[in-house]
Amino acid sequence: MTVEPVARVRAFNRFYTRVIGVLGEGLLDTSYSLSEARVLFELAQADAVEVVDLRRGLGLDAGYLSRVLTRFETDGLLDRSRSAADGRRQVVALTEAGRAAARDIDARSRTEVGTLLEPLEEGQRRRLLGAMDAIQDVLGPAPRSSLVVLRPPVAGDLGWIVRRHGELYATAHGWDAGFEAYVARILGAFGAGPREALWIAEIDGAPVGSIMCARDDDETARLRILLVEPAVRGIGLGRRLVHECLRFARQAGYRRIVLSTYDAMAEARRIYERVGFRLASARPVHEFGADLVDEVWAMDLN
């Protein structure tokens, strides 16, 4: 692990803790710390909770949690009792005053987050929420099971396609800005006629993939701009996008479909081969600042 990724994560942590205001003496202008507010929130989700379960769920040190609960009890926010099933276990429950405190913190948090999101444009909001989802997907204990929606593009989507192609292939393969310009030209030529279509894959309101079916000639369609965000790879989204493109091409009356790709795009090439595309031609090229093999793949639709 190089120093730069670690430094970037630490810089993000410093930035985000400042943005959400957890560095002050009290969270959201209350007398509670972030950890204390989180304990209140968890306690408010049930009538009563065993202390051992609360500690495991929050990952808190037993001594620290004991001090927090003692403070809550002293402030009249909490009642303690013994578990009916096991007298060795302690059960805690919020009083009405405790539930009122939890509701107050929740309302303050909603207001603060709303104030943070309100000035953002819709595209910025989707990008922010998508980035947050990606962090949870990568660092969470298990993959999320969100529903993937395929939809037509809306304002801002074409710019997202261009930008993410540029960013992802610069990061993965070191390609220069020429590739981003190439994708922009493809989208600029997209006619959205009756025999052409473009799809955006979306999870929880954030774009995570794209594909286009364009007209090559009266009998031939062309698959273009297949993209799947790294955070959602491995759930079959690439195959689903390709199958949607093939379904449309058949319904539109095309007899054949082709695509152009490069040898470096190994994951996409595996998808193409599995659904029935076959390599038609290949030639070495120097494009986007790299030595590549330009490939054409084709498939009959009959």
N, C-alpha and C positions, 0 to 999 in steps of 0.2 A: 504494500500500500504506500503510495507516494504521499508527500506532505500536503499537496494541494487539495485533494478531496476532503481530508480531515479539516483543513483550514476553512474550506468553503462551508462545510456543515456547521462548524463552530460559529462562523460569521452569521449564517442564517439563524442559528439559535439566539445569538445576541440580538439580532434585528427583530425577530418575531416576539421575543419576550418583552422587548421595548414597545412594540406595536400594541400588544394586548395588555400592557400595563401590569405585569406581574412583579415588577421590581420594586414597587412602592411598599410602604408599611402595610397597607390594607388593599385587598382586591376590590376593584369597582367602588372605591370610596366607602368601604365597610371596614370593620375592625378585624376581618378574617383574612388569613393568608390564602394563597391558591390551594394549598393542600387541605386546609380546614374547610374551604368552600366545597372542594371535591367530596370530602367526607359527608358534609351536609347534603349534597346532591344525591349521593348514593343512598343515604339513610332515608331520604324522602321518596325513594322509589318503592319502598315496601313498608308494611306496618311495623315489622320488627326484623332485626338481623342479628345473627350470631356474630360475635366479635371476630372469631377465627375466620369466618367466611368473608367478613368485611376486609380484614387484613390481607387475605389472599387475593381478593378481587382487585384491591387497589395497589398491592405490592408495597405496602408501607412497613416500616420497621415496627415491631410490636411495642417497643417502649415509646416511640413517638406517637403512635396511634393511641396508646393508653393516656398520654398527656392531653391529646386533643379531646378525647372523650371526657376526661375529667373536667376540662375547661367547659365543655358544653353542659355537663351535668351541673357545675357550679353556677352557670349562667341561666339555668332553668330550661335549657333546650333539649334535654335528654333524660330519659329514665332508664335504669338498669334493672335486670332481673335475671333469674337462673332459667336455663332451658328445661322445659318439662320433660324432654326426652333424655337429657343428660345433665345432671345437676352440676357437673364440673364445668359446663360451658356457660358463658355469660351472654345474655341477649340484651341488645340496646334498641330503643325506639324513641323517635322524636316526640316531644310534647307538642301541643298546639303552637306554643311560642317558637319551638324549633322548626316546625313546618312553615310558619310565617316567615322566619328568617331565610329558609331555603327558597320560598317563593320570591322573596325580595331580591335575593342574589340572582335567581334565574331571570327575573324581569330586567334587572340592571344589565345582565349579560346580553340578553336579546336586544336591548336598546343599543348597547355599545357595538355589537356586531352589525346591526342594521345601519348604524351611522357609518361604520367602516365600509359597507358594501354600497350604500346609497349613491355616492358620486361616481361609481364605476359604470362604464358602458356595458351593455349586455355581453358583448364579446369578451371584455376584460373579466367580467364576473364568471363566465363559463371557463375561461382559462385558469383563473384563480382556483375555482372549485375543482377543476380537473387535476390541477397540480396537487391539491390537498388529497384528493382521492388516490393519486398515484403514490404519494408518500405512505398512505395507509396500506395500499396494495403490496408495496415492496417490503415494508417493515412490519406489517401485521402478522399475526400468528397463522392465518389461513387466507386463501384467496376469497375475495368477495364474490357474491353470487348475484350481482346486479343484472337486470334485464338489459340486453343490448337492443337498441332500436335503430333500424335503418330508415333514413328519411332523406328527402330532397334537400339541397343546400339552401341556407338562408343567408342574409347579409352577414358578411364577415367570414363565412366558411371558406371561400376561395383563397382569401388571404391566409387563413390558417393552414390550408393545404400547402401553399407555397412555402410558408415559413417553416412548417414542421419537416417537410422534405429537406429543405436546406439545412436545418439544424441537425436532424437525425443522421443524414449521410455525411455531413461534415464530421460529426462525432464518431460515427462507426467506421468510416472509410477515408476520412481526410479529404473529401472532395471539396473543391473550391466553389465560389459563388456562381460559377457557370451552371451548375446543376440546378440551383434555385431559379435562375433565369430560364433554363430549359423547361422546368415545370410551369413557370408563369406563361411561357409561350403556348404550352399545351392547353392551359385553361383559357387563355385568350382566344384560342381558335375554337373553343367548345361552343357549338351552336344551339344546344338544347332543343333541337328539332324533334319531330315525332319518332325518329329512329335513333335518338341519342339520349343518354341519361347519366346522371351523376348521383352517387349516394354518399351520405355521411353516416358513419356508425357512431352512435351516441350512447353513453352510459351516464345515468344520473345527470343529464343535461349538459354533459361535456363531450366534445368530439374526440373520438379515439381511433378513427379509421376512415378511409375513403376508397372509392373506386369509380371508374368511368367507363361507359360503353360508348364509343364514338364511331362514326361512319367512316370507313375507308373507301368503299365504293358500294354500288347497289347490292352486291352479294356478300361483301366482306365487312365485318365489324372489327373494331380494334379495342382491346382492353388496355386501359391506361390508369396511371397514378394509384396503383394499389399501395395503401399505407395502413399499417397497424401500429399503434403506439406500443413501445416496449413494455409498458406496465401491464398491458392486457394480452400479451402474446401467450400462446399456450392454451387458449380456451376455444380454439377453432374459429376465431373471427375472420382470419384471412380466407379460409375455405368458404365460409359463409358469404363473404363479399364476392368472391370469384363465382360461386354458384348463382348468386343474384344477377351478376353481369351476364352469365351464360343464359339464364332463364329469359332475361330481357331480349338478348340477341336473337334467340329462337323465336320469341313472340313477335319481334319486329321484322321477321322474314329473312334474316341473314342466313346464308348457307355455310359460312366459314367465319372463323374469328382468328385474329393474329394478335401478337403482342411483341414489343421490343423490350429487352432487358439486358442486364450485364452479368457476367459470370460472378461478380462479387455479391450479387443478391441471392445468396444461397437459400435462405428460407423461402423466399417467394418462388424460386425455381422449383423447389420441392413440391410446393402447392400446385403449380402449373402442371407438373408431370403427373401428379396423383389424380388430377381431375380429367386428364386425357390430352393435354397439349403435348406436342412433340417438337423437338428442336429441328428447325428447317434450315437455318444457316448460322454461321458464326464467322466473325472477322476481328482481328486485333485492331484496336484504336487507342489513341491517346486523347482522353476527354476529361474535363473537370479536374485537370491536374494529376491524372493517374493513368497508368497503363491498364487497359481493360480489354475484355472480349465482348464485343457487341453481338448479341444473339437475337434471332427472330424465332419465335415459337408459333405454331399454328395448330388448329384443330377444326375438323369438319363438324358441322352442327346438325347434319341430317340424322 
